[in-house]
Amino acid sequence: MKWTLALLLIPNLIFAQNKYGLTPMKLEPYRKSVVTNPQNELVNLEKFIPGIELSIGYATTNNFTGTKIYNLARAYSRRPVAEALKNIQADLKKQGLELKIFDGYRPYSATVMFYETYHDTTYVASPHRGSKHNRGCALDLTIIDSKTRKELEMPTGWDSFKKDAWPSTPVADPVVSKNRKKLIDIMEKNGFKVSTSEWWHFDFVGWQNFTVMDIDFEELEND
């Protein structure tokens, strides 16, 4: 009887979902998925787009959690996302401007930590569904001046939970309004959609074709 009960429990242990009902993809299944479909590859943006600037806030304590989330300051995205971003960088350079990346692909474990720190899903993704960041299809970014390397002035800083950060919130300063519009316009022209609550957050159109992953940057670095 005991052995029978144990055998009945084994399948549930092998295929058990996490407490939020998801089973994010790990490294080995990810590798196999890339062989089947190269579009699934997570591309290192710093290597793929020459000159792109990174400012990965979650690799520091300078973020809303006050905790260092990533051990490495890296930005990855799925291949078609990276290719679209490369085109945007090229267009901006013609105007004396460039992109600065705050965050790209985010392991699912980080999303769980965010949610358990701050439960408002207006600003953090629900772990029941996972984030577009977890799919490698979301980017947090802004525009910088190529010469000064300074960020163009925007309504708020990155990672703000104020209503001023919403793209729909009116902006009195015409320069700030113009800068925000420039960023949103060039991103949407290249296949992205801005978040309703964060002017810096953009989702790649077609994110539904990619699965939620929980692979650390260290694993990708050594892959």
SERO-570585 format. One record per residue (C-alpha): residue number from 0; x, y, z; residue in one letter. Coordinates in Angstrom, 3 decimals. Example, Ala and Ser with C-alpha at 12.3 -4.5 7.8 and 13.67 -1.06 7.14 Angstrom:
<setis>
[seti 0, [12.300, -4.500, 7.800], "a"]
[seti 1, [13.670, -1.060, 7.140], "s"]
</setis>
This chain:
<setis>
[seti 0, [0.000, 0.000, 0.000], "m"]
[seti 1, [2.782, 2.427, 0.900], "k"]
[seti 2, [4.653, 1.662, -2.339], "w"]
[seti 3, [1.470, 2.158, -4.353], "t"]
[seti 4, [0.900, 5.537, -2.751], "l"]
[seti 5, [4.506, 6.550, -3.452], "a"]
[seti 6, [4.218, 5.586, -7.116], "l"]
[seti 7, [1.025, 7.582, -7.441], "l"]
[seti 8, [2.757, 10.641, -6.004], "l"]
[seti 9, [5.869, 10.483, -8.238], "i"]
[seti 10, [4.242, 11.950, -11.392], "p"]
[seti 11, [2.939, 14.873, -9.349], "n"]
[seti 12, [6.397, 15.516, -7.956], "l"]
[seti 13, [8.024, 15.374, -11.388], "i"]
[seti 14, [5.514, 17.646, -13.101], "f"]
[seti 15, [4.555, 19.834, -10.133], "a"]
[seti 16, [3.940, 23.487, -10.928], "q"]
[seti 17, [5.223, 26.216, -8.663], "n"]
[seti 18, [2.898, 27.793, -6.102], "k"]
[seti 19, [1.672, 30.305, -8.681], "y"]
[seti 20, [0.741, 27.619, -11.214], "g"]
[seti 21, [3.594, 28.130, -13.711], "l"]
[seti 22, [6.474, 25.919, -14.845], "t"]
[seti 23, [8.984, 28.366, -16.381], "p"]
[seti 24, [11.442, 27.050, -18.966], "m"]
[seti 25, [14.935, 26.208, -17.681], "k"]
[seti 26, [18.288, 26.121, -19.498], "l"]
[seti 27, [18.226, 22.692, -21.157], "e"]
[seti 28, [14.725, 23.012, -22.677], "p"]
[seti 29, [15.674, 26.535, -23.758], "y"]
[seti 30, [18.747, 25.219, -25.592], "r"]
[seti 31, [16.599, 22.661, -27.416], "k"]
[seti 32, [14.060, 25.331, -28.336], "s"]
[seti 33, [16.785, 27.457, -29.966], "v"]
[seti 34, [17.896, 24.500, -32.103], "v"]
[seti 35, [14.304, 24.047, -33.248], "t"]
[seti 36, [13.683, 27.768, -33.738], "n"]
[seti 37, [16.659, 30.213, -33.787], "p"]
[seti 38, [14.250, 33.097, -33.103], "q"]
[seti 39, [14.067, 31.826, -29.505], "n"]
[seti 40, [17.708, 32.745, -28.843], "e"]
[seti 41, [18.386, 35.199, -26.033], "l"]
[seti 42, [20.832, 37.707, -27.522], "v"]
[seti 43, [23.331, 39.678, -25.442], "n"]
[seti 44, [22.392, 43.236, -26.454], "l"]
[seti 45, [25.719, 44.775, -25.477], "e"]
[seti 46, [27.509, 42.448, -27.904], "k"]
[seti 47, [24.846, 42.558, -30.622], "f"]
[seti 48, [24.402, 46.344, -30.774], "i"]
[seti 49, [27.781, 48.133, -30.774], "p"]
[seti 50, [27.893, 51.153, -28.512], "g"]
[seti 51, [24.582, 50.552, -26.763], "i"]
[seti 52, [24.722, 51.749, -23.168], "e"]
[seti 53, [23.583, 49.653, -20.213], "l"]
[seti 54, [22.451, 50.930, -16.838], "s"]
[seti 55, [21.048, 47.809, -15.204], "i"]
[seti 56, [19.415, 49.055, -12.035], "g"]
[seti 57, [18.557, 45.587, -10.766], "y"]
[seti 58, [22.259, 44.739, -10.695], "a"]
[seti 59, [22.545, 47.411, -7.989], "t"]
[seti 60, [20.536, 48.360, -4.907], "t"]
[seti 61, [19.249, 51.437, -6.763], "n"]
[seti 62, [15.786, 50.046, -7.529], "n"]
[seti 63, [12.395, 49.892, -5.824], "f"]
[seti 64, [13.299, 46.744, -3.847], "t"]
[seti 65, [16.466, 48.307, -2.399], "g"]
[seti 66, [18.096, 44.926, -3.089], "t"]
[seti 67, [20.585, 43.724, -5.695], "k"]
[seti 68, [18.559, 41.317, -7.841], "i"]
[seti 69, [21.095, 40.384, -10.555], "y"]
[seti 70, [24.679, 39.317, -9.960], "n"]
[seti 71, [25.644, 40.429, -13.477], "l"]
[seti 72, [24.771, 43.672, -15.266], "a"]
[seti 73, [23.476, 42.182, -18.511], "r"]
[seti 74, [20.656, 42.835, -20.972], "a"]
[seti 75, [19.302, 40.028, -23.146], "y"]
[seti 76, [16.317, 39.768, -25.472], "s"]
[seti 77, [14.948, 37.294, -28.015], "r"]
[seti 78, [16.571, 37.564, -31.430], "r"]
[seti 79, [13.759, 39.402, -33.281], "p"]
[seti 80, [13.533, 41.885, -30.396], "v"]
[seti 81, [17.300, 42.480, -30.570], "a"]
[seti 82, [17.147, 42.975, -34.340], "e"]
[seti 83, [14.375, 45.574, -34.005], "a"]
[seti 84, [16.374, 47.341, -31.298], "l"]
[seti 85, [19.444, 47.401, -33.544], "k"]
[seti 86, [17.415, 49.224, -36.202], "n"]
[seti 87, [16.197, 51.742, -33.635], "i"]
[seti 88, [19.750, 52.421, -32.461], "q"]
[seti 89, [20.851, 53.032, -36.063], "a"]
[seti 90, [17.983, 55.492, -36.652], "d"]
[seti 91, [18.721, 57.369, -33.445], "l"]
[seti 92, [22.430, 57.663, -34.214], "k"]
[seti 93, [21.558, 59.661, -37.322], "k"]
[seti 94, [20.006, 62.213, -34.945], "q"]
[seti 95, [22.950, 62.249, -32.542], "g"]
[seti 96, [21.084, 60.078, -30.089], "l"]
[seti 97, [21.334, 56.509, -28.752], "e"]
[seti 98, [19.587, 54.035, -26.470], "l"]
[seti 99, [20.254, 53.319, -22.827], "k"]
[seti 100, [18.933, 50.001, -21.498], "i"]
[seti 101, [17.717, 49.664, -17.909], "f"]
[seti 102, [16.485, 46.065, -18.207], "d"]
[seti 103, [15.736, 43.372, -20.764], "g"]
[seti 104, [15.083, 39.667, -20.235], "y"]
[seti 105, [14.338, 39.036, -16.563], "r"]
[seti 106, [14.400, 35.578, -14.927], "p"]
[seti 107, [10.993, 34.530, -13.589], "y"]
[seti 108, [12.424, 34.214, -10.066], "s"]
[seti 109, [13.008, 37.990, -10.091], "a"]
[seti 110, [9.377, 38.603, -11.032], "t"]
[seti 111, [8.269, 36.488, -8.072], "v"]
[seti 112, [10.523, 38.539, -5.789], "m"]
[seti 113, [9.109, 41.804, -7.160], "f"]
[seti 114, [5.532, 40.647, -6.622], "y"]
[seti 115, [6.191, 39.425, -3.109], "e"]
[seti 116, [7.835, 42.769, -2.316], "t"]
[seti 117, [5.182, 44.973, -3.946], "y"]
[seti 118, [1.804, 43.402, -4.733], "h"]
[seti 119, [0.382, 46.136, -6.962], "d"]
[seti 120, [0.207, 44.598, -10.459], "t"]
[seti 121, [-0.144, 48.064, -11.961], "t"]
[seti 122, [3.638, 48.209, -11.649], "y"]
[seti 123, [4.851, 44.628, -11.145], "v"]
[seti 124, [3.829, 41.554, -13.124], "a"]
[seti 125, [1.678, 38.816, -11.648], "s"]
[seti 126, [3.656, 35.590, -11.068], "p"]
[seti 127, [0.506, 33.692, -12.045], "h"]
[seti 128, [1.084, 34.790, -15.660], "r"]
[seti 129, [4.715, 35.844, -15.696], "g"]
[seti 130, [6.119, 38.996, -17.239], "s"]
[seti 131, [6.881, 39.880, -20.852], "k"]
[seti 132, [10.374, 40.456, -19.464], "h"]
[seti 133, [10.405, 36.750, -18.505], "n"]
[seti 134, [9.719, 35.936, -22.162], "r"]
[seti 135, [12.630, 38.051, -23.380], "g"]
[seti 136, [10.168, 40.373, -25.101], "c"]
[seti 137, [10.145, 43.510, -22.946], "a"]
[seti 138, [12.651, 46.307, -22.529], "l"]
[seti 139, [13.072, 49.168, -20.092], "d"]
[seti 140, [14.988, 51.968, -21.808], "l"]
[seti 141, [15.425, 55.627, -22.626], "t"]
[seti 142, [17.286, 57.878, -25.072], "i"]
[seti 143, [20.643, 59.561, -24.449], "i"]
[seti 144, [22.647, 62.240, -26.245], "d"]
[seti 145, [25.524, 60.597, -28.153], "s"]
[seti 146, [28.032, 63.295, -27.222], "k"]
[seti 147, [27.196, 64.110, -23.610], "t"]
[seti 148, [25.891, 60.585, -22.772], "r"]
[seti 149, [23.180, 62.279, -20.731], "k"]
[seti 150, [19.607, 60.991, -20.721], "e"]
[seti 151, [16.993, 63.129, -22.435], "l"]
[seti 152, [14.720, 64.607, -19.787], "e"]
[seti 153, [11.615, 62.487, -19.212], "m"]
[seti 154, [8.561, 62.895, -16.933], "p"]
[seti 155, [10.090, 60.734, -14.168], "t"]
[seti 156, [13.117, 58.576, -13.539], "g"]
[seti 157, [13.134, 54.871, -14.350], "w"]
[seti 158, [11.361, 52.543, -11.887], "d"]
[seti 159, [8.964, 55.234, -10.680], "s"]
[seti 160, [5.577, 54.199, -9.287], "f"]
[seti 161, [4.090, 57.681, -9.703], "k"]
[seti 162, [1.190, 58.457, -12.021], "k"]
[seti 163, [3.512, 60.956, -13.716], "d"]
[seti 164, [5.241, 57.908, -15.224], "a"]
[seti 165, [2.100, 56.908, -17.149], "w"]
[seti 166, [2.456, 57.730, -20.872], "p"]
[seti 167, [-1.100, 59.111, -20.832], "s"]
[seti 168, [-0.362, 61.663, -18.087], "t"]
[seti 169, [-0.167, 65.202, -19.554], "p"]
[seti 170, [3.246, 66.870, -19.369], "v"]
[seti 171, [3.466, 70.640, -18.945], "a"]
[seti 172, [7.094, 70.980, -20.045], "d"]
[seti 173, [7.140, 70.940, -23.895], "p"]
[seti 174, [10.706, 69.568, -24.023], "v"]
[seti 175, [9.865, 66.633, -21.748], "v"]
[seti 176, [6.671, 65.987, -23.692], "s"]
[seti 177, [8.607, 66.000, -26.969], "k"]
[seti 178, [11.259, 63.633, -25.593], "n"]
[seti 179, [8.669, 61.139, -24.362], "r"]
[seti 180, [6.851, 61.263, -27.691], "k"]
[seti 181, [10.109, 60.742, -29.607], "k"]
[seti 182, [10.877, 57.588, -27.605], "l"]
[seti 183, [7.378, 56.156, -27.896], "i"]
[seti 184, [7.109, 56.966, -31.619], "d"]
[seti 185, [10.389, 55.328, -32.629], "i"]
[seti 186, [9.719, 52.243, -30.515], "m"]
[seti 187, [6.189, 51.778, -31.834], "e"]
[seti 188, [7.387, 52.343, -35.395], "k"]
[seti 189, [9.669, 49.331, -34.924], "n"]
[seti 190, [7.184, 46.866, -33.474], "g"]
[seti 191, [6.882, 47.711, -29.769], "f"]
[seti 192, [4.016, 48.907, -27.587], "k"]
[seti 193, [4.528, 51.191, -24.592], "v"]
[seti 194, [3.253, 50.131, -21.155], "s"]
[seti 195, [0.195, 51.958, -19.826], "t"]
[seti 196, [1.943, 52.737, -16.519], "s"]
[seti 197, [5.638, 53.160, -17.455], "e"]
[seti 198, [6.931, 55.449, -20.216], "w"]
[seti 199, [10.219, 53.463, -20.321], "w"]
[seti 200, [8.695, 49.970, -20.645], "h"]
[seti 201, [8.056, 48.533, -24.114], "f"]
[seti 202, [6.593, 45.147, -25.071], "d"]
[seti 203, [7.476, 43.518, -28.373], "f"]
[seti 204, [4.423, 42.864, -30.535], "v"]
[seti 205, [4.249, 39.073, -30.804], "g"]
[seti 206, [5.456, 38.343, -27.266], "w"]
[seti 207, [2.742, 35.666, -27.025], "q"]
[seti 208, [4.884, 33.428, -29.275], "n"]
[seti 209, [7.533, 33.077, -26.561], "f"]
[seti 210, [7.429, 31.227, -23.273], "t"]
[seti 211, [8.229, 32.339, -19.719], "v"]
[seti 212, [11.794, 31.421, -18.676], "m"]
[seti 213, [13.717, 31.185, -15.442], "d"]
[seti 214, [17.364, 31.142, -16.531], "i"]
[seti 215, [19.980, 33.162, -14.655], "d"]
[seti 216, [22.395, 35.459, -16.462], "f"]
[seti 217, [25.290, 33.328, -15.214], "e"]
[seti 218, [23.844, 30.342, -17.055], "e"]
[seti 219, [23.473, 32.346, -20.268], "l"]
[seti 220, [26.967, 33.777, -19.880], "e"]
[seti 221, [28.480, 30.303, -19.771], "n"]
[seti 222, [26.206, 28.751, -22.365], "d"]
</setis>
